[in-house]
Amino acid sequence: MQIHLKTLGCRLNEAELETWAQAFQAKGHSITRQLDDAQMVVINSCAVTQDAVKKSKQLIRRIHRDNPQAKLVVSGCYATLNETEAAQLMGVDLIVGNQDKNQLVEKTLAELNLDSMPAMSTEPGEVSLFSRGRQRAFVKVQDGCRYRCTFCIVTVARGEEHSRPVDEVIAEINTLHQQGINEAIITGVHLGGYGSDISSNLVELISEILAKTQIPRLRLGSLEPWELPDGFFELFKNPRLMPHLHLPLQSGSDSVLRRMARRCKTAEFAEMVRLARTTIPHFNITTDIIVGFPGETEEEWLESYDYIQNLGFGHIHIFSYSPREGTKAAGLPNQISQEIKKQRSKQLHALAERMKQDFASNNLASSANVLWEGQTESLNNGTTRYFGYTPNYLRVACDVPSGVSLENQIRPAILRAAYSQFIEAILV
């Protein structure tokens, strides 16, 4: 049977897709990039915002419209929080809630009466990651969160914290590396809380991965800026651990952070950033910021803006606050008008672009080992433009003669010029 996998939302959803792809292949089925060829489609939905809920429903309807014969399985946060509604959408054959995600493949094959082919299950199938044009893989190590930020619905949808055993994570990364993957990205809902339920911690996990795998590059996904174990930043002295962290700040005002029920104050966050940059030159810190959170006064906004400007970030994901049903923040007083949110968002976007260019410029004239991707552009002068990422997650482009392949290679390059979408580089 040919199976098509779709996801919306976070890197954790992407990591789960990778795991399902491998498990379906182990049962003798194949993964297809073409929706039309699929006998079954699995959708990993999202519900982080009301817009994400809308997009999840639209995707389900579109998949059924474009391939009405395919069995349709829906999982993820939208399907978990709105199970009855999702089950009633046209074409949906099975709902698998987040609590059963680890058994999605088995439940799907059993409940939809889809026979596996054990004779094929011992043969190595086409690597699902490359069938979707990927050079890196997301590895889920943890799920759930014990905290309740007032704007967040994901902790409700994902449930309590649960960590994967260290040996299981190592085995998955070794398998991926054997299949040709050169970068593993470690993900979780509350990654910093890894091991809270199994007497371990994130430093122990990363140390074991670096000791017991040979994968060239290890990267961490989004990481809440608290509960980082002692010795965390020392790990980055190993060149296989990429010097980039996405630390969601959400606001540069401590009074707003209190209303958000965030556990990290601005002074603590700044110290964390200082430590990272002191440990590794050109360490890239990226972040999330919510503008227009309920009650955000002009004074708080300016305080936040100044803090962000003084600290500096390589990139900012900017979200205008929108009420999410089921969260405490949706019922807070003094909701901010759309006009003010739009104005503040515009200001922050302009600042973020300047900081991004400043960080890129500070990296020019340096050499970096780039993991080159499959994405290319054919240029009029007979060359091919490859794209890739430096260890500190700068997107770079390099032009090579047509017929030269860089895909999935780690090759050093000199960073020469910064543009809005990428840095121009030449191979060493």
N, C-alpha and C positions, 0 to 999 in steps of 0.2 A: 504494500500500500504506500502511496505517495502522500506525504504530509507537508502542509504549508504552515509556517509559524509566523505570527504577527505579534508585535508588542507596542504598547504606548507607555510613556512615562519614564521611570527612573532606570538607572543602570542595574538595579537589583532585578527588575523585570527582565532586562536583557540577559543577565546571568542565569536566570531561571530558564529562559528559552534555550540557552546553550545546554543546560543539564538535560532538559526534555529531549532535545535533538539527539544527544548521545544515547539516552535511554531508549528512545524509539528505534534507533538504529541497532542497538543491542538486541532488540526483539525481532529484527529482520526487516524493518520498514525503512523507507528512504525519505530524505528531506528534499523538497523541491522549492526553488525560488519562484516558480511559476504557479500562480493561483489557479489558472485554468487546468493544470495537470493534476491538481490535488484531489484525492478522495476524502481527505479530512483536513480541516483547518482548526488550529488552536490559537486562540487570542488571549493574550495576557493584558488585561484592561487596567485602567488607571482611574483614580478618583480624588487626586490631590486637590483639585479645584473643581468648581461647578463646570468650567469650560472643559476640563478633562473628562468629566462624566458625559458631557454632550458629545465629545469626540469619540468616546468609547462606544456610545450607542450608534453614532453615525458609522463607525468602522464595522460594527457587527452587521448593520443593515446593508452596507455596501458589499461586504464579503458574501452575504447570502444572495444578494441581487446578481453579483458577478459570477458566482458558482453555486447555484441553488442545489446541485446534486451532492455537494460535499457535506459530510458530517461536520457539525460546528460545535466546538467545545470552547467554553468561555471560563476563564479564571481571572485572578487578580482582584484589585481593591474595589473596582466598581461592582464586579460580580459578587463580592463578599458583602458589601454594604447594602446592595440593592438586589439581593438574590431573586426575589419574586419578580421584580420588574424585568431583570435580565432574562430569566427563564421564559418569560412570555414574549420576548422579541421574536419576530418571525425567523425561523430557521435554526434556532438554538436547540441542540440535541442534549447537551449536558452542561451543568454548572459545577465547577470544582472550586470551592472556597479556598481562601488562603491557608486555612487550617489543614487542608488536605493536599496542598501543592506538592509535597514530597512524594505523594502516591498518585500524582496526576496520570502518569503513563499507565500504571497498572489499572487504575479505576476506569480510565477511558477504554482500554482494550476489553476489560471485563464487562462494563455496563453497556457498552455499545455492541457487544458480541463480535468483536473484530479479532479474527484468528491471527496469531503471530506465526512466524515461520521459523521454528527452532533450528532447522537445518542451516539457515543462513545466519543465525544469530552469532555463530562463532567466527564468521568471516568479518574482517575489518571493512566497514562500509566507507563510502565517501565521507570525508571529514565535513561535518555540518558547518563548521565555521567558515571553511573556504568555499562551501557551496553558496554562502551568502557574501562572499567577497571580503573576508575579514583576515587581518593579520594579528589581531590581539583578541583575547578572550576575557570575559567577565566571569569571576569566580565568586559565587555567593558563599560567605562563611558564617553569616549570622542573620537572624530575622527577629522582628519585634523590637519594642522599646518600652522601658519601664516608666518613661517620663511622659508628661502631657503638656506640651507647649500649647498655648491657648488657641493658636491658629491652625493646628495640625490635626487632620483626620486620619492620617496614615497609621498612627499608633493604634487607633481604634480598629482599623481594618487589618492590621498585621498581628495584633495580639501581643502576648508576652514574649520576652526575650528567649531565644533559643540559639545556641551555638553549635556549629558542626565540629566534630572531633578533629584535632590537628592532623592525625594520620590520614583521615579521609580527604582533607583539603590537599595535603601533599600528594596523595595518589592522583587526584584529579589534575593537579598542575603538571605532574610528570607525564600523565597521559596526553594532555594538551601539547606539551613540549615535543613529545614523540611524534605528534601529528603535524608538527611544523610551526606551532604557535610560538612567537618570540616574546610576547608580553602578556602577562596576566594582571588583571585589574581586580583587586580584592574589594568586595562590596558587602554592604549590610545596611539594615535600617538604622541601627545605632552601632556603627563599627567600633567605636571606642569602648563600648560595653562588651566586646567579644570576651567570652570565657567566664562571664559572671555566673553562669549556671553550671560550669564544668571545671571549676577551680583552675582556670587558666587566665591569660590576658593577651592583649594585642601584641605586646613586645615579644612574648613567648612564641606566639603564632608566627610572626614575621621572622624571628630568629631561626625557628625550625624550618620554615620554607627556604630561607637562604642557605641553610646547612644541608638540606636533604633534597634539593632540586638543583638543576643546572639551567633553568630558564633564564635567558639573558637579562630580562627586564621585569621588574615587579613594581606595580603602581597601586596606590591606595585610592579608592573611591571617596565620595563625600564623607567627611568625618566631623561629627559634632565636636566643638572645641572645649570639651571637658572630659574628665576621667582618663586622660592619657597617662599610661603607666610611666613610672620612673625609667629613664633610659631611652625613652621613645625617640628623641631626636638624634641620639647617638647612632641609631640604626642607619641613618641616612649617610653615614660615612662609608657604607658599603656601596660601591658604584652601581650595583644591580638594583638597588632601591631608588626609584626615580625621585628627584628633588622637587616635587610638586605636591601641594595639598590643597584640596578644596574644603575650606573651613567656613561653614555658613555662619555669618555674623548676625544677619537679619536687621540690625539697627546699630548705629553708633551712639545711641543715647541710652544711658543706664535706666532712666525712668521708663522708657518704652520697652526695654528688655524685661523689666519687672512685670509689666502688663502682659508681655508675651510668655511669661514664666520660663524664660531662658536661664540657664544655670551658669553662664559665663559673663562676667562684667567686662566692660571695655578695657580696663587696666590689665586684667588677666589675659585678654585676647592679645593686646599689644605686646605683652611679655612673651607670649607664645610665638608671635611672628618674629620678634627680635631674636629669640633663641634659634628659630629655624634659619634665619638669614645669617646669623653668626656662625652656625655650624657648617652651612654649605653656601658658597657664593652663588648669586643668581637664583636662589631658591624661589620658586614661583608660588605665591599665595593667591588663590582665587576665592571668591565668596558669593553668597546670596544676600540680597538686601530687599526687604519689603518696604515700599514707600506707602504712606497714607494709612498706617495701622490706626485702628480706632483711638481717638484722643490725641493723636500726634499733633502737638501745637507747632506753631512756626518756630518757636525757640528750640523745641526738641529736634525739629527737622534741620535747622541750621547747625545745631550741636552735632547731629549725626553726619551731616555733609562735611563739616570741618574735620571730624575724626577720620572719616574715610579718606579725605584728601591728604591728611597728614600721614596716615599709615601707608597708603599706596597699595594697589592690587594689580595683578597681571590681567585679571578679567573679573567682571561682575555680572552675575545673573540678576536682573532687576525685575521684581514683581510688584505690580500695583495691587494693594490689598483688595481682595474680594471676599465677602462673607461666605463661609463654608458651613452649610447646615450640619449641626451635630457637634460644632466646636464652641468653646466658651467665648471666643472672640466675636462670634457672630452676634452675641447678645450684649456686647459691651456698649456703653453710651458713647456719644460724640463720634459717630461714624463720619469719615472724611468725604467731602464731595468729590465727584469724578473730576471736576475741573481742577481742583487743587492736586489730586493724585496725578493727573496728567502733567501738570506744571512741574511737580517735583520729579517725576519720572524723567521728563525731558532734561532737567538740570543734571540729574545723576547720570543719564546716558552720555551726555557731553563730557562730564568729568571722567567717567569710566573709559571712554575712548582715548582721552588724553593720557590717562595712566597706562593704558594698554600699550600705546605707542611709546611712551617713555620707557616702559620695561623692555619692550622689544629693542629699542635703540641702545639701551645699556648692555645688551647681549651681542651687539654687532662687533665684528672683527674677531670673535671667539670661534673656536672649533667645537663641534658637538657631534656625538654619535647619533645619527638619525635613523629611526625605523621607517623605511620607505613603504608606502602603501600601494595598493593596486590602482588607486585613482590617478588617472593621467589626463592630459590635454595634448592633442596634436597641434603643433604650431606651424605657421606658414613657411617658416624657414627650414623645414625638414627635421626639426627636433621634436622630442617628446618631453613634456613637463610632468615630472613626478612630484607628488606631495608626501610629506611625512611629518613626524613629530620628534622634537628634541627630547632629551630626558626631562627637562623642566617644562614640557608641554607647550612649546612654541611651534606653531604650524609653519613649515618651511616648504619652499618649492625649488626644484633644481631642473634645469634643462639639459638633456643628454641626447646624443644622436639617436635617431629612430633605429630600432632594432636592439638597442641596449636596454636590458631589463634590470630594474632596481627592486622590483616587488618583493616585499617581505625580507629584504636584506637590511642589515644594520651597517651603515657606511658613514664614515666621518665626513663632515662638510664644514666649510667656513661660511659664517653668516655675514652677508655683505650689505644688504639694504632692506629697510623695513617699509612695508606697504600696509594698507588697512586690513587686508585679508590674509597676508602671509609675509614671511621673510624670504628674500631671495638668497639662495645659497649656491655654492659651487663645491663639487666633490674634491676632497683632498687627494 
